[in-house]
Amino acid sequence: MKISFEKKPGHKPDAYVVFVAEGGKLTAPAQSLDKKTHGAIKRVFHAADFEAKKGKLLAISGPAGISASHIIVVGLGKLVELKVRDFEKIGSSLTSELNKHRVVSAQVIFGDELKHVPEETAASHLAEGLLLNSYRFDKYLTKEPKEKKPTLKSVEIVVSAAAEARKDFDTKRKVADAVFLARDLVSEVPNVLYPESYAEIIKRELSPLGIEVKILGRKEMQKLGMGALISVGIGSAREEKLVTMQYRGGKKNQKNVAFVGKGVTFDTGGISLKPGPGMEDMKWDMAGSAAVVGLMKALASRGAKVNAVGVVALAENMPSGTASRPGDIVTTMSGQTVEILNTDAEGRLILCDALWYCQEEFKPSQIVDLATLTGAVIIALGHEYGAVFSNDDKLPQHLISAGKEVGEELWHMPLNDAWDKAIDSPAADIKNISGGRDAGSAIGAHFLKRFIQKGVAWAHLDIAGVAWVNKERTSVPKGAAGFGVRLLDRYVAEYCE
């Protein structure tokens, strides 16, 4: 979608978008358009009993006096209560509304009434919502009916601070492109995206941006002693991979901030086989890794002044004659041994080796891992929040704050010694599940915590409930959310650069 910012209106669009405050107070552009259409806006406004609540839309079709086929009236509610993120929500809603009315080009006209929100910021956030909600994964649709395809191609945003809005949106577009990469990866089908092909996509996408990409195969991981990671992929015909991405945007002596992602490209559960219904969704069990890849693209694209490392562990968890069995004991890179009681608790097995390798190789000051780790987190937090567990006081607060700013919400979850003791094994150093149903998400977090070295601030984000959405949300169409890219980009911008 082409989005432009202009001080004055350019070409005549298919649809005009204007604003009205609560109580029927039309902005100056809305008043001008109402006059041209012989009072069409006010007539429909009153006939529809439109209260102009914040974010509410009213479509006027075929207005007389202008060439445009539609006018979309946007309610702003009380102007003193407007916040910047309200405009992202408005932009997101507009994408759906304009496509619903088969609009090809639209013109959004700001007035000078927005005194409580910087005009250029409001305009760039609206554009961000428009763009993010325009995403589609349709590469395999060969016979889609024309009426189902989106029509919106261009949006011109008329705002007095056009240059400033354009500059602000330039960064937002780069981050949105990174979100789209993450969504593409999560949406891709498992016969196309598997560890080897995924690793090559990462190299192809990130190397041109100046990111150093290295790919480790099974032989290299065996030499390093990554028995846990290998145990997950060993039942598949597709060899597991570990991919590192190093971005050097900060000073030479600045310590790395690291991000580690779970990348199970398809999860059958292994020998502990999952039920058949819904198993097709397990193509997105690599959403944590996709967020890390998208984040690295965002940081490099916008020239973030930080030294950042991304590490993703990639494996396909399949049942076969070579697959790991419940009862097997494996040795991790850290030297700790793990008794595998359930092969469907595989994410923590690939992450523990990836976390240890990341710390040994890159010596980060802090590390954030992301994983669709447990179904238990959905029971606890639904699809509205990701969970954050941490060994640090400030890190989760900063992540939660960054998430609120971009609409990717996190909830701080506790750790407890009792849950740590629950994964002690009589046969090995650790077992990969507790054997009970209590505190399932926390059990997974405690397992990972055992692989965090002394002095490293660590946070674990369990994003199983927010990686994929079944109905449209603000800036997120149905499907892969790309959750974590914007959150972590904002976190880096505010707390690491």
Protein Blocks (a to p, Z undefined) as FASTA:
>chain_A
ZZdddfbdcbddfbdcddddehhiacfklmmmmmmnnommmmmmmmnopghighiacdde
hiehiabfbdcdddebjfklpcfklmmmmmmmmmmmmmmnopabdcddddfklmmbcfkl
mmmmmmmmmmmmmpccfklmmkbcfklpcfbfbdcdddfklmlmmmmmmmmmmmmmmmmm
mmmmmmpcfklmcfklmmmmmmmmmmmnopacddddfklmmmnopaklmmmmmmpmbdcd
dddddddfbcfklccddddddddfbaghpjmpcdfehplmmmmmmmmmmmmmmmmmmmmm
nopacddddddddddddddfkbccehiacddfkopacddfbfklmmlmmmmmmmmmmmmm
nopabdcddddfbfklmmmnommbccdddfbfklmmmmmmmmmmnopacddddddfklmm
mmpcfkbmbdfbeoiaghklmmmmmmmmmmccehiacddddfklmmpccbdcehiaghje
kiojlmmmmmmmmmmZZ
